[in-house]
Amino acid sequence: MDKIRTAIITGGHDFEVIPFHHLFRSFDSIDPYIQHMEDFASSSQEVREWYDVVLFYNMYKGHPTEQGPGKQKPALEQLGRTEQGIVVLHHAVLSYQGWEIWEDIVDRDTGGFQFHHDQELPVSVADQEHAITQGLDDWTMQDETYELNAAGQESHVLLQTSCPNSVGNLAWVRRYRNSRVFCFFCGHDHVAWENPNFATVLHRGIEWTCGRR
C-alpha cells in the first residue's frame, strides 16, 4: 500500500526542526512533506488536494489573510471539500482566533489562553475502543499545556487530563464537511515527541483521518 501523503504545515511559531523531522520520518506509513503555510496556500488547489492528510502545526493570531503572500484564507476555506484528512496538532488548535471556520474545524470556543511549560501531564484514555487509542493505557508525559475555554465539547473525546494547568480534553475527533478531523493538544517539543504513547496516538491519528485505520 502506498504511504500516506501528508502535508505538515508550519508557520507563526518556532519549533525544534531536526527532531520534528525525525518524528515524522519515524512513521513507516507516512510520506511527510513539511512546509510553511504560505507555501501550502500558494500551491494550486490540485496540489493541495493531492495530499491524503493535511496536518497543521502552525499558529497564527487573528483571521487568515485574504490577499498577499500565501493567501491563507482561500486555501483554508477549501478544507473539507474532499475526504482529505485533517490533523490539528498542539498550538495549531489555537490558530485563527475568532474565525468561525477554524473554530468549527477544531471545535473550540473563542477566547484567550494561558500556557505552562514543562508540566507533568497525566493522560487518561477516555475511549479504549476507538481506532486511535485502542489498547492504550493511561500514561504521564512532560509537555506544554494550555488553559483556555472549553475545547472538544461537541466532539468525541479520546484523551483527557486532570492537570490543573491544562484544558481537560487533550484529544478528540469530529467531522468537518467531508473530512475526518483529529485534534491533539500535546506535542510542544522533542520531550513530548519522544514519548512512545504520544507518537503512537499521532501516527494512528494521521492514519485514521484518511481511512487507513
N, C-alpha and C positions, 0 to 999 in steps of 0.2 A: 504493500500500500504506500502511496506517495506520502511524503512528510507534509505536515500542516503548515501551509504558507502563512506566516504570522508577521504582520506589521506591528512593530513595537515603537510607540510614539512617545518621544521625549520633548522637552522644552519647558521653559518657565521655572525650572527647579533643578538645582545641581544634584549630581549623584556620582557614585563610585563607578567609573566607566569600566575598568578591567573586570572586577568581579561581577558586574551587571552582565557583561557579555558572556562570562564564564557560566553564569546561571542558565541562560537560555541555550547555550551550546551544550549543556549537560542533558537536555531533554531529548531523548532519542527520536521522538516522533515529531519534533518541531523543527521547521526551517525558518530561523529568525531573520527579520530584516529590520534592524534598529535604525531609526531615522527621526529627524526633527519634525515637529508638527508642521512647520512651514513647507518642508519638502513633501510631506504626505499630502497636504492641502493643495499644493501646486501641481501635483500629478493629475493626469486625466482621470475622469470617473472610471474609465475602463481599467486603468492601472489600479486605482484604489479598490475596485471591486474584485480584482484578481486574487487578493488575499482571502484565505479561508477565515481568518480571525484578525481583528484589529484590537491590539492591547494598548491601552492608554496608561502612560506613566508620566504625563505632563501635568503642569499646574499653572494655569493662567487665571488671573483675577478678572472679574467683570465679564461682560459679554464678549463672544468671539468677534474678530474683525470681519467686516463685510468686503472691505477693499484692502489694497496694499499688499505687502509680502505675505504670501501664504493663503490669503482669503479663506480663513478658517471656517467662517460661518457656513458658506455654501457647501463645503465638504462635509461638515458635521450634520447638516440638515439632511444629507443623503443616507445617514446611518439608518439601518433597519429597512432599507428599500429591498434588500435581498435577505437571504438567510445567513449571511455572513455573521460569524460570532463576534461578540463584543466582550472584552475583559477590561475592567477598570480597577487599577491597582494602586493601593496606598494613597498618596496625596492627590492622584488624579480624581478621586471621588470628590475632592473639594474644589475642582476647577469650575470656572464659568459661573460663579455665584450669582444667583438672581436670574439666571437664564432658564426659562421654563423647560426647554427641550432637554438640557443636560440634567435638570432635576428629575425629569420624567425617566430618563435613561437610568440614572443611579438610584432613584427613589430616596431622596433626602430633602429635608426642608431647607428653605433659605435661612441663612443666619451665619454668624461668625463662629470662630472656633479657637480653642487653645490647644497647644501641643506640648508634649512632655517627652524629653529624650530619655533613653536608656531605662525604660520601665520593665520590671519583671511582670510579664503578661501571662496570667493563667488563661489558657484557651480551652473551652469546653465544646464538645461536639453536640450540636443541637439535633442533628439528624444523621444517624449512623447508617441509614439505608440509602441515602442519596448517592449517586454515582461518584460525586466528587469526594465525599467524606466517608464512604463505605469502609467499615472495618477499622477506622482510626479511633484511637483512644485519646482522652484529654491529654494535653501537654502544657508545658510552660516554656516561654521563649522571651528573649530580650528584644525590645523593639520601641520605636517611637509611637506614641499614642495621641489620639485626638479627643478632646471634649467638644461636643457640638450638639445641635438639635438632633432629634431622632433620625436615624438612618435605617433603611430597610424595613420600615414598619408595614409596608404593603406588599412585601416580597416574601419568598420562602427562605428563612434564615437557616444557615448551615453551621456557623460558628459564633460563639458568644464569649464574653469575658465578665468577670466580677471585679476587674481592676477599677478602683475608684477614679483614676485619672484617664479613663477611656470611655468612649461610646460603647454601649453594651453589645451591639451587634457588630461582629467583625467580618462576616462573610454572608452573602445572600445571593440568590438567583432570581431572575424575573424574565419577562419578555418585553421587548420594545419593538413595536410593529412586527416585522417578520423575523427578528433576531432573538436568539438566546443571549442573555446578559449575565455575567458573573462579576460581582463586586467584592473586593477583598481589601480590607483596610490595612493589613500588615504589609511589611516589606520595605523598611526605610533604608537599610544598608546591608553590608556583607554579613553582619552578625545574624540578621534575620534570614537572609538568603541561604545561608549555610545550614539553617535548621532543617533537618530532613522532612519534618512534617509540613513546614511551610512549603518546601519545594514540591512535595507530593501534591498538596492541595492546589498549588498554582498550575502544575503540569496537568493535573486532571481537569482543572477548570478550563484551561485552554481547549483541551480535547472535548469536553462536554459542550462548549458553546457552538462547536461546528459539527456536533452529532457523531463524534468518534468515540464517545463513551456513554 
